[in-house]
Amino acid sequence: MASYEQKIQSWDKRYQYLLFAAEPYEVIGFKIPSTEIDKSTDKFFSYWDPDKKSYILQLYFKPRPPEINRQPAAPGTVPNGTGG
């Protein structure tokens, strides 16, 4: 679920919500980064154990392009780190 779809916290495009629903419980959500999830079969795994009533989910995020991972320059500095 996208951050703007929920009404409990203020909207933040940096996050999305992973929701789980199971009887007799209400829906539970986990706030995770809004990075795309890698759904390829070797990276995405889910399993329900009916005897233990346990659900397992393993997921990986797709790598971000390098320009997204770079920290913004601090105010008053030159982006290459020389400080001007």
PyMOL Python script that loads the backbone (N, CA, C, O; Angstrom):
from pymol import cmd

cmd.read_pdbstr("""\
ATOM      1  N   MET A   1       0.849  -1.161   0.000  1.00  0.00           N
ATOM      2  CA  MET A   1       0.000   0.000   0.000  1.00  0.00           C
ATOM      3  C   MET A   1       0.899   1.230   0.000  1.00  0.00           C
ATOM      4  O   MET A   1       1.885   1.283   0.735  1.00  0.00           O
ATOM      5  N   ALA A   2       0.569   2.189  -0.799  1.00  0.00           N
ATOM      6  CA  ALA A   2       1.339   3.426  -0.853  1.00  0.00           C
ATOM      7  C   ALA A   2       1.089   4.256   0.405  1.00  0.00           C
ATOM      8  O   ALA A   2       0.037   4.147   1.034  1.00  0.00           O
ATOM      9  N   SER A   3       2.059   5.076   0.758  1.00  0.00           N
ATOM     10  CA  SER A   3       1.973   5.892   1.964  1.00  0.00           C
ATOM     11  C   SER A   3       0.762   6.820   1.948  1.00  0.00           C
ATOM     12  O   SER A   3       0.153   7.049   2.993  1.00  0.00           O
ATOM     13  N   TYR A   4       0.402   7.358   0.785  1.00  0.00           N
ATOM     14  CA  TYR A   4      -0.712   8.305   0.728  1.00  0.00           C
ATOM     15  C   TYR A   4      -2.073   7.633   0.892  1.00  0.00           C
ATOM     16  O   TYR A   4      -3.067   8.319   1.127  1.00  0.00           O
ATOM     17  N   GLU A   5      -2.139   6.305   0.773  1.00  0.00           N
ATOM     18  CA  GLU A   5      -3.412   5.590   0.901  1.00  0.00           C
ATOM     19  C   GLU A   5      -3.830   5.364   2.352  1.00  0.00           C
ATOM     20  O   GLU A   5      -5.011   5.141   2.618  1.00  0.00           O
ATOM     21  N   GLN A   6      -2.903   5.416   3.281  1.00  0.00           N
ATOM     22  CA  GLN A   6      -3.255   5.223   4.685  1.00  0.00           C
ATOM     23  C   GLN A   6      -3.507   6.586   5.323  1.00  0.00           C
ATOM     24  O   GLN A   6      -3.010   7.605   4.843  1.00  0.00           O
ATOM     25  N   LYS A   7      -4.280   6.597   6.403  1.00  0.00           N
ATOM     26  CA  LYS A   7      -4.698   7.867   7.010  1.00  0.00           C
ATOM     27  C   LYS A   7      -4.210   8.043   8.447  1.00  0.00           C
ATOM     28  O   LYS A   7      -4.619   8.994   9.113  1.00  0.00           O
ATOM     29  N   ILE A   8      -3.346   7.153   8.947  1.00  0.00           N
ATOM     30  CA  ILE A   8      -2.872   7.249  10.329  1.00  0.00           C
ATOM     31  C   ILE A   8      -1.686   8.206  10.442  1.00  0.00           C
ATOM     32  O   ILE A   8      -1.675   9.073  11.316  1.00  0.00           O
ATOM     33  N   GLN A   9      -0.700   8.061   9.579  1.00  0.00           N
ATOM     34  CA  GLN A   9       0.477   8.925   9.586  1.00  0.00           C
ATOM     35  C   GLN A   9       0.433   9.845   8.374  1.00  0.00           C
ATOM     36  O   GLN A   9      -0.257   9.565   7.393  1.00  0.00           O
ATOM     37  N   SER A  10       1.179  10.948   8.453  1.00  0.00           N
ATOM     38  CA  SER A  10       1.222  11.860   7.311  1.00  0.00           C
ATOM     39  C   SER A  10       1.912  11.185   6.127  1.00  0.00           C
ATOM     40  O   SER A  10       2.763  10.314   6.305  1.00  0.00           O
ATOM     41  N   TRP A  11       1.540  11.593   4.937  1.00  0.00           N
ATOM     42  CA  TRP A  11       2.047  10.994   3.703  1.00  0.00           C
ATOM     43  C   TRP A  11       3.547  11.242   3.575  1.00  0.00           C
ATOM     44  O   TRP A  11       4.017  12.358   3.797  1.00  0.00           O
ATOM     45  N   ASP A  12       4.285  10.216   3.222  1.00  0.00           N
ATOM     46  CA  ASP A  12       5.730  10.309   3.019  1.00  0.00           C
ATOM     47  C   ASP A  12       6.095   9.377   1.872  1.00  0.00           C
ATOM     48  O   ASP A  12       6.005   8.156   2.005  1.00  0.00           O
ATOM     49  N   LYS A  13       6.506   9.953   0.749  1.00  0.00           N
ATOM     50  CA  LYS A  13       6.781   9.152  -0.448  1.00  0.00           C
ATOM     51  C   LYS A  13       7.968   8.205  -0.281  1.00  0.00           C
ATOM     52  O   LYS A  13       8.180   7.342  -1.133  1.00  0.00           O
ATOM     53  N   ARG A  14       8.744   8.343   0.791  1.00  0.00           N
ATOM     54  CA  ARG A  14       9.894   7.460   1.015  1.00  0.00           C
ATOM     55  C   ARG A  14       9.483   6.078   1.519  1.00  0.00           C
ATOM     56  O   ARG A  14      10.311   5.169   1.567  1.00  0.00           O
ATOM     57  N   TYR A  15       8.209   5.910   1.898  1.00  0.00           N
ATOM     58  CA  TYR A  15       7.766   4.655   2.503  1.00  0.00           C
ATOM     59  C   TYR A  15       6.530   4.083   1.823  1.00  0.00           C
ATOM     60  O   TYR A  15       5.753   4.796   1.188  1.00  0.00           O
ATOM     61  N   GLN A  16       6.375   2.774   1.977  1.00  0.00           N
ATOM     62  CA  GLN A  16       5.168   2.058   1.576  1.00  0.00           C
ATOM     63  C   GLN A  16       4.827   1.122   2.734  1.00  0.00           C
ATOM     64  O   GLN A  16       5.615   0.968   3.667  1.00  0.00           O
ATOM     65  N   TYR A  17       3.665   0.508   2.670  1.00  0.00           N
ATOM     66  CA  TYR A  17       3.235  -0.361   3.763  1.00  0.00           C
ATOM     67  C   TYR A  17       3.003  -1.774   3.254  1.00  0.00           C
ATOM     68  O   TYR A  17       2.332  -1.977   2.242  1.00  0.00           O
ATOM     69  N   LEU A  18       3.556  -2.738   3.956  1.00  0.00           N
ATOM     70  CA  LEU A  18       3.361  -4.152   3.667  1.00  0.00           C
ATOM     71  C   LEU A  18       2.282  -4.632   4.630  1.00  0.00           C
ATOM     72  O   LEU A  18       2.467  -4.583   5.846  1.00  0.00           O
ATOM     73  N   LEU A  19       1.148  -5.100   4.088  1.00  0.00           N
ATOM     74  CA  LEU A  19      -0.006  -5.450   4.909  1.00  0.00           C
ATOM     75  C   LEU A  19      -0.228  -6.953   4.955  1.00  0.00           C
ATOM     76  O   LEU A  19      -0.058  -7.651   3.955  1.00  0.00           O
ATOM     77  N   PHE A  20      -0.612  -7.441   6.133  1.00  0.00           N
ATOM     78  CA  PHE A  20      -0.968  -8.842   6.331  1.00  0.00           C
ATOM     79  C   PHE A  20      -2.348  -8.884   6.974  1.00  0.00           C
ATOM     80  O   PHE A  20      -2.642  -8.120   7.894  1.00  0.00           O
ATOM     81  N   ALA A  21      -3.187  -9.785   6.481  1.00  0.00           N
ATOM     82  CA  ALA A  21      -4.514  -9.979   7.062  1.00  0.00           C
ATOM     83  C   ALA A  21      -4.738 -11.464   7.290  1.00  0.00           C
ATOM     84  O   ALA A  21      -4.465 -12.279   6.409  1.00  0.00           O
ATOM     85  N   ALA A  22      -5.236 -11.819   8.474  1.00  0.00           N
ATOM     86  CA  ALA A  22      -5.505 -13.223   8.788  1.00  0.00           C
ATOM     87  C   ALA A  22      -6.604 -13.293   9.842  1.00  0.00           C
ATOM     88  O   ALA A  22      -6.586 -12.546  10.820  1.00  0.00           O
ATOM     89  N   GLU A  23      -7.541 -14.179   9.640  1.00  0.00           N
ATOM     90  CA  GLU A  23      -8.616 -14.383  10.610  1.00  0.00           C
ATOM     91  C   GLU A  23      -8.029 -14.966  11.887  1.00  0.00           C
ATOM     92  O   GLU A  23      -7.128 -15.797  11.774  1.00  0.00           O
ATOM     93  N   PRO A  24      -8.435 -14.623  13.029  1.00  0.00           N
ATOM     94  CA  PRO A  24      -9.465 -13.662  13.411  1.00  0.00           C
ATOM     95  C   PRO A  24      -8.896 -12.280  13.705  1.00  0.00           C
ATOM     96  O   PRO A  24      -9.560 -11.470  14.352  1.00  0.00           O
ATOM     97  N   TYR A  25      -7.681 -11.994  13.243  1.00  0.00           N
ATOM     98  CA  TYR A  25      -7.012 -10.740  13.571  1.00  0.00           C
ATOM     99  C   TYR A  25      -7.367  -9.635  12.590  1.00  0.00           C
ATOM    100  O   TYR A  25      -7.881  -9.880  11.499  1.00  0.00           O
ATOM    101  N   GLU A  26      -7.078  -8.415  13.015  1.00  0.00           N
ATOM    102  CA  GLU A  26      -7.205  -7.287  12.107  1.00  0.00           C
ATOM    103  C   GLU A  26      -5.957  -7.233  11.232  1.00  0.00           C
ATOM    104  O   GLU A  26      -5.008  -7.990  11.434  1.00  0.00           O
ATOM    105  N   VAL A  27      -5.974  -6.348  10.282  1.00  0.00           N
ATOM    106  CA  VAL A  27      -4.836  -6.187   9.374  1.00  0.00           C
ATOM    107  C   VAL A  27      -3.678  -5.549  10.141  1.00  0.00           C
ATOM    108  O   VAL A  27      -3.871  -4.617  10.921  1.00  0.00           O
ATOM    109  N   ILE A  28      -2.478  -6.066   9.905  1.00  0.00           N
ATOM    110  CA  ILE A  28      -1.273  -5.483  10.487  1.00  0.00           C
ATOM    111  C   ILE A  28      -0.403  -4.986   9.340  1.00  0.00           C
ATOM    112  O   ILE A  28      -0.297  -5.643   8.304  1.00  0.00           O
ATOM    113  N   GLY A  29       0.215  -3.827   9.526  1.00  0.00           N
ATOM    114  CA  GLY A  29       1.043  -3.244   8.477  1.00  0.00           C
ATOM    115  C   GLY A  29       2.448  -2.961   8.967  1.00  0.00           C
ATOM    116  O   GLY A  29       2.665  -2.639  10.135  1.00  0.00           O
ATOM    117  N   PHE A  30       3.399  -3.086   8.054  1.00  0.00           N
ATOM    118  CA  PHE A  30       4.791  -2.779   8.335  1.00  0.00           C
ATOM    119  C   PHE A  30       5.231  -1.668   7.394  1.00  0.00           C
ATOM    120  O   PHE A  30       5.018  -1.750   6.185  1.00  0.00           O
ATOM    121  N   LYS A  31       5.836  -0.644   7.944  1.00  0.00           N
ATOM    122  CA  LYS A  31       6.329   0.486   7.162  1.00  0.00           C
ATOM    123  C   LYS A  31       7.712   0.117   6.633  1.00  0.00           C
ATOM    124  O   LYS A  31       8.635  -0.136   7.407  1.00  0.00           O
ATOM    125  N   ILE A  32       7.845   0.089   5.312  1.00  0.00           N
ATOM    126  CA  ILE A  32       9.105  -0.304   4.678  1.00  0.00           C
ATOM    127  C   ILE A  32       9.490   0.753   3.647  1.00  0.00           C
ATOM    128  O   ILE A  32       8.634   1.533   3.231  1.00  0.00           O
ATOM    129  N   PRO A  33      10.750   0.802   3.225  1.00  0.00           N
ATOM    130  CA  PRO A  33      11.158   1.773   2.201  1.00  0.00           C
ATOM    131  C   PRO A  33      10.348   1.598   0.916  1.00  0.00           C
ATOM    132  O   PRO A  33       9.926   0.488   0.588  1.00  0.00           O
ATOM    133  N   SER A  34      10.137   2.678   0.204  1.00  0.00           N
ATOM    134  CA  SER A  34       9.343   2.617  -1.029  1.00  0.00           C
ATOM    135  C   SER A  34      10.154   2.132  -2.226  1.00  0.00           C
ATOM    136  O   SER A  34       9.767   2.357  -3.373  1.00  0.00           O
ATOM    137  N   THR A  35      11.252   1.481  -1.966  1.00  0.00           N
ATOM    138  CA  THR A  35      12.056   0.856  -3.012  1.00  0.00           C
ATOM    139  C   THR A  35      11.282  -0.311  -3.612  1.00  0.00           C
ATOM    140  O   THR A  35      10.555  -1.008  -2.903  1.00  0.00           O
ATOM    141  N   GLU A  36      11.435  -0.524  -4.911  1.00  0.00           N
ATOM    142  CA  GLU A  36      10.734  -1.618  -5.579  1.00  0.00           C
ATOM    143  C   GLU A  36      11.186  -2.968  -5.025  1.00  0.00           C
ATOM    144  O   GLU A  36      12.372  -3.191  -4.784  1.00  0.00           O
ATOM    145  N   ILE A  37      10.222  -3.861  -4.828  1.00  0.00           N
ATOM    146  CA  ILE A  37      10.503  -5.197  -4.304  1.00  0.00           C
ATOM    147  C   ILE A  37      10.831  -6.133  -5.459  1.00  0.00           C
ATOM    148  O   ILE A  37      10.136  -6.153  -6.474  1.00  0.00           O
ATOM    149  N   ASP A  38      11.897  -6.908  -5.290  1.00  0.00           N
ATOM    150  CA  ASP A  38      12.303  -7.884  -6.303  1.00  0.00           C
ATOM    151  C   ASP A  38      11.442  -9.134  -6.128  1.00  0.00           C
ATOM    152  O   ASP A  38      11.585  -9.853  -5.139  1.00  0.00           O
ATOM    153  N   LYS A  39      10.553  -9.394  -7.078  1.00  0.00           N
ATOM    154  CA  LYS A  39       9.622 -10.522  -6.974  1.00  0.00           C
ATOM    155  C   LYS A  39      10.070 -11.736  -7.779  1.00  0.00           C
ATOM    156  O   LYS A  39       9.274 -12.645  -8.017  1.00  0.00           O
ATOM    157  N   SER A  40      11.325 -11.765  -8.199  1.00  0.00           N
ATOM    158  CA  SER A  40      11.819 -12.945  -8.909  1.00  0.00           C
ATOM    159  C   SER A  40      11.813 -14.140  -7.952  1.00  0.00           C
ATOM    160  O   SER A  40      11.940 -13.974  -6.739  1.00  0.00           O
ATOM    161  N   THR A  41      11.664 -15.337  -8.506  1.00  0.00           N
ATOM    162  CA  THR A  41      11.457 -16.529  -7.682  1.00  0.00           C
ATOM    163  C   THR A  41      12.613 -16.842  -6.738  1.00  0.00           C
ATOM    164  O   THR A  41      12.393 -17.440  -5.684  1.00  0.00           O
ATOM    165  N   ASP A  42      13.828 -16.458  -7.084  1.00  0.00           N
ATOM    166  CA  ASP A  42      14.951 -16.734  -6.187  1.00  0.00           C
ATOM    167  C   ASP A  42      15.094 -15.693  -5.077  1.00  0.00           C
ATOM    168  O   ASP A  42      15.882 -15.886  -4.152  1.00  0.00           O
ATOM    169  N   LYS A  43      14.350 -14.603  -5.156  1.00  0.00           N
ATOM    170  CA  LYS A  43      14.461 -13.531  -4.161  1.00  0.00           C
ATOM    171  C   LYS A  43      13.199 -13.360  -3.316  1.00  0.00           C
ATOM    172  O   LYS A  43      13.252 -12.736  -2.256  1.00  0.00           O
ATOM    173  N   PHE A  44      12.087 -13.893  -3.757  1.00  0.00           N
ATOM    174  CA  PHE A  44      10.807 -13.695  -3.076  1.00  0.00           C
ATOM    175  C   PHE A  44      10.299 -15.051  -2.601  1.00  0.00           C
ATOM    176  O   PHE A  44      10.092 -15.961  -3.404  1.00  0.00           O
ATOM    177  N   PHE A  45      10.102 -15.182  -1.302  1.00  0.00           N
ATOM    178  CA  PHE A  45       9.708 -16.471  -0.741  1.00  0.00           C
ATOM    179  C   PHE A  45       8.628 -16.260   0.306  1.00  0.00           C
ATOM    180  O   PHE A  45       8.761 -15.403   1.179  1.00  0.00           O
ATOM    181  N   SER A  46       7.562 -17.041   0.220  1.00  0.00           N
ATOM    182  CA  SER A  46       6.546 -17.030   1.269  1.00  0.00           C
ATOM    183  C   SER A  46       6.124 -18.464   1.560  1.00  0.00           C
ATOM    184  O   SER A  46       6.127 -19.325   0.681  1.00  0.00           O
ATOM    185  N   TYR A  47       5.761 -18.693   2.820  1.00  0.00           N
ATOM    186  CA  TYR A  47       5.397 -20.046   3.236  1.00  0.00           C
ATOM    187  C   TYR A  47       4.423 -19.970   4.401  1.00  0.00           C
ATOM    188  O   TYR A  47       4.642 -19.220   5.353  1.00  0.00           O
ATOM    189  N   TRP A  48       3.357 -20.739   4.328  1.00  0.00           N
ATOM    190  CA  TRP A  48       2.381 -20.849   5.407  1.00  0.00           C
ATOM    191  C   TRP A  48       2.483 -22.245   6.004  1.00  0.00           C
ATOM    192  O   TRP A  48       2.354 -23.237   5.286  1.00  0.00           O
ATOM    193  N   ASP A  49       2.715 -22.331   7.313  1.00  0.00           N
ATOM    194  CA  ASP A  49       2.745 -23.609   8.024  1.00  0.00           C
ATOM    195  C   ASP A  49       1.423 -23.737   8.781  1.00  0.00           C
ATOM    196  O   ASP A  49       1.241 -23.098   9.816  1.00  0.00           O
ATOM    197  N   PRO A  50       0.495 -24.562   8.271  1.00  0.00           N
ATOM    198  CA  PRO A  50      -0.821 -24.662   8.907  1.00  0.00           C
ATOM    199  C   PRO A  50      -0.783 -25.294  10.298  1.00  0.00           C
ATOM    200  O   PRO A  50      -1.641 -24.996  11.129  1.00  0.00           O
ATOM    201  N   ASP A  51       0.187 -26.153  10.563  1.00  0.00           N
ATOM    202  CA  ASP A  51       0.284 -26.773  11.886  1.00  0.00           C
ATOM    203  C   ASP A  51       0.725 -25.769  12.951  1.00  0.00           C
ATOM    204  O   ASP A  51       0.152 -25.711  14.039  1.00  0.00           O
ATOM    205  N   LYS A  52       1.732 -24.992  12.628  1.00  0.00           N
ATOM    206  CA  LYS A  52       2.236 -23.984  13.570  1.00  0.00           C
ATOM    207  C   LYS A  52       1.483 -22.663  13.459  1.00  0.00           C
ATOM    208  O   LYS A  52       1.639 -21.772  14.293  1.00  0.00           O
ATOM    209  N   LYS A  53       0.661 -22.553  12.410  1.00  0.00           N
ATOM    210  CA  LYS A  53      -0.047 -21.294  12.112  1.00  0.00           C
ATOM    211  C   LYS A  53       0.966 -20.150  12.042  1.00  0.00           C
ATOM    212  O   LYS A  53       0.817 -19.108  12.679  1.00  0.00           O
ATOM    213  N   SER A  54       1.990 -20.394  11.247  1.00  0.00           N
ATOM    214  CA  SER A  54       3.086 -19.451  11.092  1.00  0.00           C
ATOM    215  C   SER A  54       3.261 -19.111   9.613  1.00  0.00           C
ATOM    216  O   SER A  54       3.282 -19.998   8.759  1.00  0.00           O
ATOM    217  N   TYR A  55       3.385 -17.816   9.324  1.00  0.00           N
ATOM    218  CA  TYR A  55       3.593 -17.360   7.955  1.00  0.00           C
ATOM    219  C   TYR A  55       4.978 -16.744   7.861  1.00  0.00           C
ATOM    220  O   TYR A  55       5.366 -15.937   8.706  1.00  0.00           O
ATOM    221  N   ILE A  56       5.716 -17.125   6.836  1.00  0.00           N
ATOM    222  CA  ILE A  56       7.067 -16.603   6.621  1.00  0.00           C
ATOM    223  C   ILE A  56       7.093 -15.875   5.286  1.00  0.00           C
ATOM    224  O   ILE A  56       6.623 -16.394   4.273  1.00  0.00           O
ATOM    225  N   LEU A  57       7.641 -14.685   5.295  1.00  0.00           N
ATOM    226  CA  LEU A  57       7.823 -13.916   4.064  1.00  0.00           C
ATOM    227  C   LEU A  57       9.254 -13.408   4.040  1.00  0.00           C
ATOM    228  O   LEU A  57       9.718 -12.778   4.990  1.00  0.00           O
ATOM    229  N   GLN A  58       9.942 -13.688   2.953  1.00  0.00           N
ATOM    230  CA  GLN A  58      11.293 -13.171   2.736  1.00  0.00           C
ATOM    231  C   GLN A  58      11.257 -12.386   1.446  1.00  0.00           C
ATOM    232  O   GLN A  58      10.780 -12.881   0.425  1.00  0.00           O
ATOM    233  N   LEU A  59      11.756 -11.170   1.486  1.00  0.00           N
ATOM    234  CA  LEU A  59      11.785 -10.365   0.269  1.00  0.00           C
ATOM    235  C   LEU A  59      13.063  -9.555   0.208  1.00  0.00           C
ATOM    236  O   LEU A  59      13.709  -9.290   1.222  1.00  0.00           O
ATOM    237  N   TYR A  60      13.405  -9.172  -0.998  1.00  0.00           N
ATOM    238  CA  TYR A  60      14.569  -8.327  -1.253  1.00  0.00           C
ATOM    239  C   TYR A  60      14.102  -7.108  -2.026  1.00  0.00           C
ATOM    240  O   TYR A  60      13.140  -7.170  -2.793  1.00  0.00           O
ATOM    241  N   PHE A  61      14.790  -6.006  -1.816  1.00  0.00           N
ATOM    242  CA  PHE A  61      14.528  -4.809  -2.595  1.00  0.00           C
ATOM    243  C   PHE A  61      15.434  -4.806  -3.816  1.00  0.00           C
ATOM    244  O   PHE A  61      16.572  -5.273  -3.759  1.00  0.00           O
ATOM    245  N   LYS A  62      14.920  -4.274  -4.926  1.00  0.00           N
ATOM    246  CA  LYS A  62      15.758  -4.123  -6.119  1.00  0.00           C
ATOM    247  C   LYS A  62      16.798  -3.046  -5.838  1.00  0.00           C
ATOM    248  O   LYS A  62      16.509  -2.076  -5.137  1.00  0.00           O
ATOM    249  N   PRO A  63      18.003  -3.204  -6.375  1.00  0.00           N
ATOM    250  CA  PRO A  63      19.040  -2.186  -6.155  1.00  0.00           C
ATOM    251  C   PRO A  63      18.601  -0.842  -6.735  1.00  0.00           C
ATOM    252  O   PRO A  63      17.976  -0.772  -7.793  1.00  0.00           O
ATOM    253  N   ARG A  64      18.943   0.207  -6.017  1.00  0.00           N
ATOM    254  CA  ARG A  64      18.641   1.558  -6.499  1.00  0.00           C
ATOM    255  C   ARG A  64      19.771   2.025  -7.406  1.00  0.00           C
ATOM    256  O   ARG A  64      20.919   1.617  -7.230  1.00  0.00           O
ATOM    257  N   PRO A  65      19.450   2.880  -8.376  1.00  0.00           N
ATOM    258  CA  PRO A  65      20.521   3.467  -9.195  1.00  0.00           C
ATOM    259  C   PRO A  65      21.468   4.279  -8.303  1.00  0.00           C
ATOM    260  O   PRO A  65      21.026   4.826  -7.293  1.00  0.00           O
ATOM    261  N   PRO A  66      22.749   4.369  -8.649  1.00  0.00           N
ATOM    262  CA  PRO A  66      23.731   5.065  -7.799  1.00  0.00           C
ATOM    263  C   PRO A  66      23.350   6.495  -7.437  1.00  0.00           C
ATOM    264  O   PRO A  66      23.635   6.933  -6.323  1.00  0.00           O
ATOM    265  N   GLU A  67      22.717   7.233  -8.338  1.00  0.00           N
ATOM    266  CA  GLU A  67      22.384   8.629  -8.038  1.00  0.00           C
ATOM    267  C   GLU A  67      21.339   8.740  -6.935  1.00  0.00           C
ATOM    268  O   GLU A  67      21.279   9.768  -6.261  1.00  0.00           O
ATOM    269  N   ILE A  68      20.524   7.732  -6.732  1.00  0.00           N
ATOM    270  CA  ILE A  68      19.540   7.759  -5.651  1.00  0.00           C
ATOM    271  C   ILE A  68      20.217   7.470  -4.319  1.00  0.00           C
ATOM    272  O   ILE A  68      19.813   8.019  -3.294  1.00  0.00           O
ATOM    273  N   ASN A  69      21.226   6.631  -4.313  1.00  0.00           N
ATOM    274  CA  ASN A  69      21.922   6.274  -3.080  1.00  0.00           C
ATOM    275  C   ASN A  69      22.838   7.387  -2.570  1.00  0.00           C
ATOM    276  O   ASN A  69      23.178   7.409  -1.387  1.00  0.00           O
ATOM    277  N   ARG A  70      23.236   8.299  -3.436  1.00  0.00           N
ATOM    278  CA  ARG A  70      24.169   9.349  -3.045  1.00  0.00           C
ATOM    279  C   ARG A  70      23.498  10.334  -2.086  1.00  0.00           C
ATOM    280  O   ARG A  70      22.370  10.763  -2.327  1.00  0.00           O
ATOM    281  N   GLN A  71      24.180  10.689  -1.013  1.00  0.00           N
ATOM    282  CA  GLN A  71      23.671  11.658  -0.053  1.00  0.00           C
ATOM    283  C   GLN A  71      23.752  13.060  -0.652  1.00  0.00           C
ATOM    284  O   GLN A  71      24.711  13.372  -1.359  1.00  0.00           O
ATOM    285  N   PRO A  72      22.755  13.915  -0.379  1.00  0.00           N
ATOM    286  CA  PRO A  72      22.828  15.289  -0.881  1.00  0.00           C
ATOM    287  C   PRO A  72      23.977  16.042  -0.209  1.00  0.00           C
ATOM    288  O   PRO A  72      24.344  15.744   0.927  1.00  0.00           O
ATOM    289  N   ALA A  73      24.533  17.008  -0.915  1.00  0.00           N
ATOM    290  CA  ALA A  73      25.627  17.812  -0.374  1.00  0.00           C
ATOM    291  C   ALA A  73      25.105  18.671   0.771  1.00  0.00           C
ATOM    292  O   ALA A  73      23.976  19.159   0.728  1.00  0.00           O
ATOM    293  N   ALA A  74      25.925  18.850   1.780  1.00  0.00           N
ATOM    294  CA  ALA A  74      25.550  19.692   2.912  1.00  0.00           C
ATOM    295  C   ALA A  74      25.491  21.144   2.457  1.00  0.00           C
ATOM    296  O   ALA A  74      26.223  21.530   1.546  1.00  0.00           O
ATOM    297  N   PRO A  75      24.630  21.962   3.078  1.00  0.00           N
ATOM    298  CA  PRO A  75      24.553  23.376   2.703  1.00  0.00           C
ATOM    299  C   PRO A  75      25.914  24.055   2.834  1.00  0.00           C
ATOM    300  O   PRO A  75      26.626  23.852   3.818  1.00  0.00           O
ATOM    301  N   GLY A  76      26.265  24.855   1.844  1.00  0.00           N
ATOM    302  CA  GLY A  76      27.527  25.578   1.866  1.00  0.00           C
ATOM    303  C   GLY A  76      28.712  24.799   1.342  1.00  0.00           C
ATOM    304  O   GLY A  76      29.843  25.280   1.415  1.00  0.00           O
ATOM    305  N   THR A  77      28.483  23.600   0.811  1.00  0.00           N
ATOM    306  CA  THR A  77      29.585  22.820   0.257  1.00  0.00           C
ATOM    307  C   THR A  77      29.361  22.605  -1.224  1.00  0.00           C
ATOM    308  O   THR A  77      28.242  22.710  -1.726  1.00  0.00           O
ATOM    309  N   VAL A  78      30.439  22.306  -1.906  1.00  0.00           N
ATOM    310  CA  VAL A  78      30.383  21.993  -3.326  1.00  0.00           C
ATOM    311  C   VAL A  78      30.111  20.498  -3.440  1.00  0.00           C
ATOM    312  O   VAL A  78      30.688  19.725  -2.675  1.00  0.00           O
ATOM    313  N   PRO A  79      29.246  20.052  -4.374  1.00  0.00           N
ATOM    314  CA  PRO A  79      28.896  18.632  -4.452  1.00  0.00           C
ATOM    315  C   PRO A  79      30.066  17.659  -4.533  1.00  0.00           C
ATOM    316  O   PRO A  79      29.909  16.508  -4.127  1.00  0.00           O
ATOM    317  N   ASN A  80      31.239  18.063  -5.040  1.00  0.00           N
ATOM    318  CA  ASN A  80      32.356  17.113  -5.131  1.00  0.00           C
ATOM    319  C   ASN A  80      33.098  16.959  -3.805  1.00  0.00           C
ATOM    320  O   ASN A  80      34.062  16.198  -3.723  1.00  0.00           O
ATOM    321  N   GLY A  81      32.657  17.674  -2.765  1.00  0.00           N
ATOM    322  CA  GLY A  81      33.213  17.493  -1.428  1.00  0.00           C
ATOM    323  C   GLY A  81      34.373  18.401  -1.080  1.00  0.00           C
ATOM    324  O   GLY A  81      34.969  18.238  -0.016  1.00  0.00           O
ATOM    325  N   THR A  82      34.725  19.372  -1.951  1.00  0.00           N
ATOM    326  CA  THR A  82      35.874  20.230  -1.660  1.00  0.00           C
ATOM    327  C   THR A  82      35.537  21.337  -0.680  1.00  0.00           C
ATOM    328  O   THR A  82      36.438  21.888  -0.047  1.00  0.00           O
ATOM    329  N   GLY A  83      34.262  21.679  -0.536  1.00  0.00           N
ATOM    330  CA  GLY A  83      33.877  22.695   0.436  1.00  0.00           C
ATOM    331  C   GLY A  83      33.970  24.113  -0.077  1.00  0.00           C
ATOM    332  O   GLY A  83      33.611  25.041   0.648  1.00  0.00           O
ATOM    333  N   GLY A  84      34.441  24.326  -1.306  1.00  0.00           N
ATOM    334  CA  GLY A  84      34.435  25.620  -1.965  1.00  0.00           C
ATOM    335  C   GLY A  84      35.447  26.531  -1.486  1.00  0.00           C
ATOM    336  O   GLY A  84      35.540  27.659  -1.970  1.00  0.00           O
TER     337      GLY A  84
END
""", "prot")
cmd.dss("prot")
cmd.show_as("cartoon", "prot")
cmd.util.cbc("prot")
cmd.orient("prot")
